[in-house]
Amino acid sequence: MTEVSIELAKPIDAERLADISKRAFDSDVEVGAPGEGGPPGYDSPDHQRRMIENSSSDYLKIMYDGKIVGGTTAYRISDTHHEIFNVFIDPDYHRKGIGRESFRLIMERYPQAKRWTLDTPEWNTRTKAYYEHLGFKQYGIFRWVPTFDLRAYELVLDSEYKIETTRIADVADDNQRYIIEGTVDSISESREVFSKKENKYHTVAEAVVTDDSGSMKLVLWNEMIRQVKQNERIRVETAYVSTFKGEMQLNVSKFGRIAILQ
């Protein structure tokens, strides 16, 4: 009997994975994509090799009948929160239950994960139906890509699992990382600042974020500025606090993100 399996990808697999990735993402023109293309490096063997060798994530190859037919990357966000990134299956192997079985195997591989998250373009009708069939629920959107929004999905496997958010009134300038939820009351005009460290200019603005305990400025740099709008409810995952001219401010951590909540 033919079986689906997942294994850690090896550098020698990079060329094969790049070929499958290119054909898989290019085929999205059939389900709403504005044109052929995919995430950065989707068709590059060198990029796939770097992802395979990245020690901060697990690049998993999806096997069917002993052959590589797809891939994905699993990230550990926290002890109980893992994320799936860039799922792709060879178009010649669609509608065989491979994707569904590979997700089951991935979750079996990481039993400590109580919450799984992923994102997918809003125009993609195939992935919307697919992820929701697997039990994922949309909790918001991301605006990482300038030309379209991404659906933010989550699958919570433990009914007692709760996202540990912190009230704005309880944050402190203490090197901790926080998950903050609140409403964007206002966004300042953007301005340019020069970084001596990087020897270049950046664009910066501040959004005032409010929850039931108080308000605080959230510093937005460059591409983050267009990602939030006034009166939207957002989740910053994760944030840290800095002090500027005696005032505490929230900042998005290096690998953090801003989700616009539904």
N, C-alpha and C positions, 0 to 999 in steps of 0.2 A: 504494500500500500504506500502511495506517495505521501510524504510527510513534510510539514513545514517546520523549519528550525531557525534559530537565530544564533549567531556566533559573533565574537569580536572580530571586526575587520582587521586585515593586515595590510601593510603598505603595498604588497604585491597585488592586492585587490583594487587599488586606486583606479587604474585605467578602466577596468570592467564597471566599477561603480559610477564613474564619470559618464560612461556611455549610456548606462541605464538611466541615470539621473537626467541627462539631456533629453532622451526620448520621452521620459515620463513627464517632465515639466513642460516640454514643448507640446505635448498632447493636450495640455490644459486649454488650448484654443477651442477644443470641442466642448468645454464646460464653462465658458464665459471669459477666459483670458483675453485681454486686448490684443495679444500677439504672442509669438513664441518667445520663450525666455523663462528664467527661473531666478532663484536667490543667487547672490554673488558667489561665483566659483562653481555653480552647479554643473558646468560642463568641463571643468578643468581637472585633469588627473593630479596635478600638483596641489590644487586646493583640497581635493579629496584626501590626498596623502597627509597633508598638514592636519586635517580634521581627525584622521585616524591616529596620528601621533600625538594629538592633544591630550595631555594627561588629566585635564579637568572635566572630561566627558568620555562617554563610551560610544564609539561609532559601531553600530551593530549591522551586520550584513544579514539579509533575509534570504534563506535558502529554501528551495523547492525542488524535490527530486534530485538533490545533490548539487544543484546549480544556484549561483547567486542570481536572484531575481529582483532585489531591491535593497534598500538600506534606510537607516534612520539614526539619529543621535539622541542619546539619553543624557540629560544633565541633572546633577543633584543640586537643587536649589537650597534645600535644608534637609535635616534628618528625615522628615516626613513628606517633603514636597519635591517631586521630580518633574522634569519637563521633557517633552518629546519635541524634536526639532527636525524639520526637513524629512518628512516621510515620503518615500517614493517607491513605486512598484513598476516593473517593466510592463508597458501597455499590453504586450502579448500575453500577460498573465493576470490581467484584470478579470474580475467576476469568477474567481476560483476559491474565494474565501481565504486567500493568503493574508490579506491585510488584517482581517478579523482575528485569525489565528496568531499572527505575529504580535498583535497587541496583547493577546492573552499571555503569550510567552514572555513578553517584556515585563508585564506586571508580575508574573510569577518569578522572574529573575530578581526583582527588587521588592521583596515582600514588606520591607520597612516603609515604603511609600504609601501614604494614606491619601494624598492628593496628587493627581496628574494634571498638567496643563499643557496646552499647545495653542497655536494660532494658525489661521488659514484665511486667504483672501475672501472678502465678502462676495466677490463675483463667482466664486467657485461653487457651483451647484452640486458637483459630485462629492466634494469633501464635507459640505454641510450635511447632506443626507447620511453620509458614511459615519462621521463622528457622532452625530446624534443617535444613530442606530446603535453605536457602541455604548451609549449612555452618557456621553459628554454633554454638558449644558453650557450654553453661552452666558457669560457673566458680564461681558463688556466688549470694548473694542480697543485696538491699538492703532496709533497713527504713525508707525515707524516709517512706512513707505509714503512718499509724497503724493502719489497718484491714486491710491485707493486705501481703504481701511481694511484692517484685519480683524476677523472675529476672534475673540479671546474665549477659549473653551476650558472647562475644568471637569474632571471626574473625581468625585470624592468617594473613596472606598470604605470609609469608616463613618457611620452615622453620627458618631460623637466627636468627629474632627471639627475643630474650629480654627479659623484664621486668627492669629494672635495680633490684633491691631492695638495700637497705643493711642490714647487720647492726646491731643495736642498739648493740653495743660500738663501732661505727665512726662513730656520729653525733656531731656537735659543734655547739656554739652559735655558728654561723657564717653565719647568714642563708641557708643552702642549703635546698632542698626535697628530701625523701626519700620513697621508697616503702618502707614498713615492713611486714613480715609477722611474725606471732607469735600466740601463744596467750594468751587472757585468763585470767590466774591468779585475779584477784579484782577486785571493783568496790566502791569505798567507798560509804558512805551519802551521799546527795545533800544539799546544803546551799544556802542562798540567799546570794548576795553582791550588794552594791549597786554599780552602775557610776556613778561620778560623771560620767563622760564622757557617758553616755546618759541619766542621771538615772532609772534604773529597776533593778529587781532581776532577777537571772538565777539559774538553778539550775545547780549545777556538781557534778561527781563525778570521781574518778580511777580509771582501770582500770590494773592492773599487767599489762603485756604482756611476754611472755618469748619469746625465740628461743634458738638454740643458743649464742649468744654472751653473753647476759645478759638483764637485765630493766630496764624503765623505766616510769614512770607516763605514761599517756596522759590528758590533760585532756579531759573530756567536758562540753559545754555544752548545757543545755536539751534539745532533741529528740534530741541524740546519745546521751543517757544510756540511753534505752530501746532503742537500736539494737544494743547489744552485750550478750552474756550470758557468764557465767563458763564456762570450758572451751572456748569457741569459738575457732576459728582465724580471724583477720581479716587484711585488707590495708588499710592506711591509704594512700590515694593522693590527695593528697600530705600529708606532715607536715613541720613545722619544729620547732626546739628553742628553748625559753626556759628561763631559770633563775629559780627561786622559792626564796627562803631558802637559797641556795647549792646547790640540787639541780636538775639538768637534767630537764626534762619535755618529752614530745612533745605537740604540738598539731596539730589538723587545720587545714590552710590554708583560706583564705577560700572557695575553690571546690573544696576537697577532699571526699572521701567515704570511707566505711568500708564495705567489702564483707565479708560473712561467707562465707568460702571453703568449698567442698565438700570 
